[in-house]
């Protein structure tokens, strides 16, 4: 009896343990699958860092529409978005890519393992891109999915193996200047009244002259259109007019004791973001002289080499004009702008304490309002492009021009996780999102610029459409360069912020340029190193593909023309010989720098 | 699977009519089956390791591939048909595994050398020869040792003389051009690069890389021979006959060639090229300037 009881107890214990094991296993499976399933539906996760107003709502609209269609079509999948701040996003993505738990679709930029090790973590999209999209619709969307995009996705080749791992939902942005129309009209009123006086008031006397070249900063007194423009509600059309309204606003702020009111809401990145837009203005007529390798571009290195070898001098009128104009612009920035973040500038403008705000098209949805996210505000906001000196302005005789913006490329790039069990659905969703109808709705609500053929920008985004006229941006050469010398960039910032006199600045600039460790030699060396690294990566991809093909893995190896593309790129770089040849063409007789 | 079937048949024959020897044959059959199972297990493991190695290389995960090929080494026999593949795959993975030590890189080199000399008639052997020549080229590019340059040249020439390696002749020739171009300051090498390019273009006029090669020939003529007319002829071939739309710098090449034609007074060609630039690349950054150039040329020369 006792033994029977023990046996019964043992049996129950075993049964409970067994049930527990089964239950635990069930939970483990459920937790694991829970990452990607929700009841009978599978959960497709999409993540991004676009937290500005408009984007999340636009994406949600597309997701809702897709989910509804998927339900009708009997697809057992439901899409959900997970927005994250950019600061968190980079770490989040790296950790989850390594752990194998990254979302099925993810926004990718020029950072994170998704970029450096794209082949490891991302699904190559060349296959589906080479076929018609599942959502082909509209006259403009014939042919393959790749052909849906305006630039045929040349910039989609994330990584170094020549494969396409990402598709853009929109075009990259453009930079513009937002203005507070109420403040603009006040400033223009001040200006108009001053111009109407028989004797120009003191503040204006310092700005106008009979000969524009001798005017201290702004505009010729004889400018026939000046009064007419001042009487109109139009924003500045020339740099001279821009300076005049900034000066007028400063006078108004001083008279009204509005200490917080400034002409331009700037922050620490503005110098390097705004100023380059003006840098083609004066030097472009000479840019072809610095295109030493005749590739149609005057690159940063070529431009700096021209300065180093004396082909272009810092004392030349065109160069001095450029720096003087930049310095004039920075005079209208708030004190201590080098310590301010982008959000400070945005808040200052939106609270009515700045006349101008230099910002990008990606900020437009929040500032102007698109679709249903219109922000009610006490003043009207206008948008204008950067301006150059007009014919009657100082420096106007140097025929300044802006660079065109035809090559802005793609923006909002999204990729699919290679190991995602829902990879097919992920591709399907991206095809849906880049179809004419869905993308049009997305563009209308998000306020981004379109990249899908046949999709029109939201009407309020028209001023942000890329400029077609102007100099090729590659002929700007330029002083500022993100990949250029940080020391040189800092020197320019110090000069334009008023910290250095021009003779000292030019002396220091050339000294730094010729400093072997900090200057141009280092930059040439770095360029060749980067090129060599790229050649090594190309070799690696080529050899992997060659090996796999030889052992009969034709299909898995790569798209049919990948081997050719890799060889093409490798031949172009010629194992670093291109940069050495370039160095010679730039006029250097000495040996290529080594460190 | 085949091994299991044959052992099963042997066992069945034993059961059918061998009388007293039945138990003994059954035992032998079982022993044979166990042996076959072992063999099958090894084969399966080899297959799995090779499959995983290929998969890892396909995903460029060379550190992972190293481990798979090491696993393959443990079970493979030297005479196995896949021996060369394992040597090659292991060597490749060691070369490109970022955490390989110098010793491992030496092993990788020796293994690749073994494939190159041991499988001379086979594609993997030819690939290995090209691979080694390329390694010497890269060593020359990084360190400038002339010994490496000579070895790379020798390896490429040997490959080009091998009738069995025809599929790699065109790439080997291109690498030989590249090798000569790498000695930027040596005129004889630049001349040789031009001659080789001309030969390659004669042999492969419709190869998808022909456009780039015409372009390179044009640049070499321009910079090393100062032959502007010859350069323009080559660049025209690249721009008109072999324009590669997928190339990121095709518009720039058209712009440069058109400018050269204009400077040489060959205005008709300049007009054709500017028109081509505008029609083929309407979104190019050169468009606005090309339109101005075209207008100026038409005004000046009524073309």
Interface residues (C-beta under 8 A of the other chain):
Chain A: X117 X119 X120 X150 X151 X152 X154 X161 X288 X293 X294 X295 X296 X297 X403 X404 X406 X407 X418 X468 X469 X470 X471 X472 X473 X474 X475 X532 X535 X536 X539 X540 X541 X543 X544 X546 X547 X548 X550 X551 X553 X556 X557 X561 X564 X565 X567 X568 X571 X572 X574 X575 X576 X577 X580 X581 X584 X585
Chain B: X54 X55 X57 X58 X59 X60 X61 X85 X88 X89 X92 X96 X123 X124 X127 X131 X134 X137 X138 X141 X142 X171 X174 X178 X181 X182 X184 X185 X208 X209 X212 X213 X216 X219 X222 X223 X244 X246 X247 X248 X249 X251 X252 X253 X255 X256 X259 X260 X283 X284 X285 X286 X287 X288 X289
